[in-house]
Structure formats: C-alpha cells, structure tokens
Amino acid sequence: MSRTTLCLDIGSGTQDVLYHDPSLDPENCPKFVLPSPAKMVAARIRELTAAGRDIHLFGTNMGGGFTRAVSAHLGAGRAVSCTPAAAFSLGDDMTRLENMGIELTDDCPPGHAAVALADYDPGFWRAFLGAAGLPMPDHVAAAAQDHGFAPGVSNRRSRFTLWETFLAGADGRPEALVYETPPVMLTRLMALRDAIGGGMTADTASAAVLGALYDPDVAAACDEAGAVILNMGNSHILGALVFGGRMFGIYEQHQGIREPAAVWEDLEVFRRGELTLDMVFDAGGHGCMTLPLPPEARGFRQTFILGPRRGLLRGHEAVFPCPGGDMMLAGCFGLVRGMSRQNTSMK
C-alpha cells in the first residue's frame, strides 16, 4: 500500500501544501495554498489589539512574520507576555525582547488573551484534511527558513555562516539539507520536527532548488550546463548556481529592497562568480557566496525562475517552470525529491 506524506512549504505569506500519494500522478495529488501560520497569528494579534486586549504568546519557536503585529500591539499601549520557548520566534536575544516591553513568563497573566505559536498544529490539519475527505497522512515533512540560533549576531550574518558550512562540507548537494535530525543550531527546524512527529525537515531554500530540479527539463539543463535557479518569494529572494546536481553558489536578498532590474543585475554578476557577501549584505540582503566555478558550467547562462513574485522578472531572458504541474508547490515537490534521493521510504 502506498504511504502518504503531507508536505508543507511554510513561507512568510503562504504555506503551500502537497498531500503526496506515490500511487497517483503528481497532478492528481491534493494540493492547497493557504495563509502561512505566521500570517494567521498576526491577524489574531491585530484582532486583539483592536479589541483592547493584552496578549500572552505561548507554544514553540516558529516563523517570526507576526513581529510587526506584536510591535504595533505594544505601540498601542497593550501588554505582551510570552513564554521563554515561544520567545525565540521573535528573536534570540531575550534581553532585547524584555527591553521592547515583552514580559517573559511561563504563566499567562490574568486578563491576557492566549495566542498559540506553532508552525504545525496537528489539530488544525486533522480538521482541515477531514473537511477535504482526506485521512491523516502516514508521514509529515516540512520546509521553513531558519536563520539559526546566534544571539548577539545579525541573523543575516548567521544564516550565511550556515551556508558557508554547507557549501564547503556537504559537497553542495541540496538534498543534504533535507534532515532526519536538523543541526541543533536550527532551533526552528528542531521545533518543527518535534511538532510533525519526527518527520523530515528542510530549509525552504534547499526545498526550492530541489523543487526546480523535480522538473526533468530543468534537471537535464542543469546537468548539461550550469544554470541559475531563482525563487522569488513573498519575503525573500533566493538564487543558486546549480550544475551536475550541486550548488556552486547561493544568493539571498529581501523582497522589495531591490528593484527587479537591480535583482537581475545582481544575477549577472552572481553567475560570473563576482558577487560578494558584503555587496549583497550592504544592499540589505543576507549575502552571497560562490565556490570555484567549473568551466563546464559555461557561465551558468540559463535562468529558471520560480516563486509567487516571479512575475516581477517577466520580460527577462528566463524560463518559468512548473514542477509537478504547479509552480506554487515547487518546495513541496522539492521535499519529495530530497527524501527520495536520501532513500527515505515513500512507499
């Protein structure tokens, strides 16, 4: 009997969902694009701000896309308390959070409305899948962006320290970033792994690259000559130099900071191996890193663009693939590819 896997690609704006059944063609597997957990938390906090309620955040480390809602709540003169475990969703420096006016406590103060934090809520999925007539899956796998635990260090810098370690130590193979057990410094992925019951987790960047390679035409092009795989997300832009199943470079920028034309200019420098970490960091991004580029990659001239904001780069010389028949599910199909290449049972 085929074993089903609920694959989640958790972003800042959406969580993209594939109910993968290996007995079905990819196009016939159930798929959903839903608001991200952080977006739903932010909406709940704004409701409580409007109602004049103090709030208490509890739960686990999750994506921090609701941070502005917390700041607005404090700015409106309302109190915010938070359990220490949930506080890591807002940052690694507890002193900074307390200086913002957030009270760290395990107990919900009287009169505070409790707001649960979690990237994965099994009760939500049980109800949602049940409404769709689907049983709970045999496995759950999930991707999320994790900057790593690094108190006192810019999370942009700490994230690129992780990339340097990966590109130097894992031979640049993106499936190496699909984890049975994430590294301990990846505290968000550790919490996510526990929440999904010990399933596979991955960084959204590696899931996006693997998702592009799920498309056989993209994979063949990247084997024949190097290519840039670019994911235009709602909050982040990821570029990777890919050749022969390996990543030879990584570029990460924040969406909205650079005009689309400037992003394309960055890619032209990136594919030559001349874009530096400081050039991207000083422009507001995470950074850039490249390994020595193989001449067989022919300058990584071809470009494949994915992501919900990919329309910003239409008109440039690029291909816009749809892995598995649905571009928004690229990260989920990337999880499928990563698990299969790690010989994880999906049967």
Secondary structure, 3 states (H helix, E strand, C coil): CCCCEEEEEECCCEEEEEEECCCCCHHHCCEEEEECHHHHHHHHHHHHHHCCCCEEEEECCCCCCCHHHHHHHHHCCCCEEECHHHHCCCCCCHHHHHHHCEEECCCCCCCCEEEEECCCCHHHHHHHHHHCCCCCCCEEEEEECCCCCCCCCCHHHHHHHHHHHHHHHCCCCHHHHEECCCCCCCHHHHHHHHHCCCCCEECHHHHHHHHHHHCHHHHHHHHHCCEEEEEECCCEEEEEEEECCEEEEEEEEECCCCCHHHHHHHHHHHHCCCCCHHHHHHCCCCEEEECCCCHHHHHHCEEEEECCCHHHHCCCCCECCCHHHCHHHHHHHHHHHHHHHCCCCCC
